[in-house]
Every structure is written in structure tokens, then in C-alpha cells.
Amino acid sequence: MNELKLDIQIDKDTALGRYANLALIAHTKNEFILDFALLQPQGGALVVSRVITSPQHAKALLRSLAENVARYEETFGPIPEPVAENQA
């Protein structure tokens, strides 16, 4: 399989990233909407980034994320499952 080489550019503000501790996912027939939010201690959440993508790209992202989590766990050990707040 040929590997695609991309010259990816990123501006300074985007390179800083946004912290998110909550993800909300919705979809229509033609696109997936991924909202990344900051769940605030006093309640409520603020969406800090939204990504809208095709179903094909969402599936590729799912596969890539699963592969990266597996590699992470091989290196650093298992990632614990999140505990529901009512169980904490």
C-alpha cells in the first residue's frame, strides 16, 4: 500500500489545542458531528470545538483511534474505564 505524504500546516492558535473532557456525537445520513466540550464543576458544559465530517472519515477516525489506544496500552498499560459519577 502506498503511503500518502502530506505537508500539514497549523497556525499558532490551533496548535495550542483545546482541553475537552466530554464528547458529544450526533449524525445525519451524510455527516457526523463531534462536539468536544469542557464539563464545568458548577454544572453545564461549554463546547470548545466542533468537527463535522463524512461517515467514511468518521469510520476511518474510529479505526485510527482504536489502533492508537491499543499502541498506547501496549506501552503504558491498560487505560482504566471511566467510573460513572453515581458509582464514584
C-alpha positions in Angstrom: 0.0 0.0 0.0 1.4 3.4 -0.9 1.8 5.8 2.0 0.4 9.3 1.4 2.8 12.1 2.5 1.1 15.4 3.4 2.6 18.7 4.3 0.3 19.7 7.1 0.4 23.3 8.3 -1.1 24.6 11.6 -1.5 28.1 12.9 -0.4 29.0 16.4 -3.9 29.2 18.0 -4.9 25.8 16.6 -1.5 24.3 17.7 -2.3 25.3 21.3 -5.3 22.9 21.2 -8.4 22.9 23.4 -8.9 20.8 26.5 -12.1 18.7 26.5 -13.4 16.2 29.0 -16.7 15.5 27.3 -17.5 14.5 23.7 -21.0 14.6 22.2 -21.6 12.8 18.9 -24.5 13.1 16.6 -25.1 12.2 12.9 -27.3 12.6 9.9 -27.3 10.4 6.8 -24.4 12.5 5.3 -22.3 13.6 8.2 -21.1 13.1 11.8 -20.9 16.0 14.2 -18.4 15.7 17.0 -18.7 18.3 19.8 -15.8 18.5 22.2 -16.8 20.2 25.5 -15.5 21.3 28.8 -17.7 19.9 31.6 -17.6 22.5 34.3 -17.6 21.7 38.0 -20.5 24.0 38.7 -22.6 22.2 36.1 -23.1 22.6 32.5 -20.7 22.2 29.6 -19.1 24.6 27.1 -18.4 23.3 23.6 -14.9 24.3 22.8 -14.6 22.7 19.3 -16.9 21.1 16.7 -15.8 18.8 13.9 -18.2 17.9 11.1 -17.1 15.0 8.9 -18.3 12.4 6.4 -19.4 8.9 7.6 -16.4 7.5 5.7 -14.0 9.7 7.6 -15.7 9.1 10.9 -15.2 5.3 10.4 -11.5 5.8 9.5 -11.1 8.0 12.6 -12.7 5.3 14.7 -10.2 2.7 13.3 -7.2 5.0 13.8 -8.2 5.9 17.3 -8.7 2.2 18.2 -5.2 1.4 16.8 -3.6 4.3 18.7 -5.3 3.3 22.0 -4.0 -0.2 21.5 -0.5 1.1 21.0 -0.7 3.4 24.0 -1.8 0.5 26.2 1.0 -1.7 24.9 3.4 0.9 26.0 1.9 2.3 29.2 -0.6 -0.4 30.3 -4.4 -0.5 30.3 -6.4 2.6 30.4 -9.0 2.3 33.2 -12.6 2.5 32.2 -14.3 5.7 33.4 -16.4 5.4 36.5 -20.0 6.7 36.4 -20.4 9.6 38.8 -23.2 7.8 40.6 -20.7 4.9 41.2 -17.9 7.1 42.4 
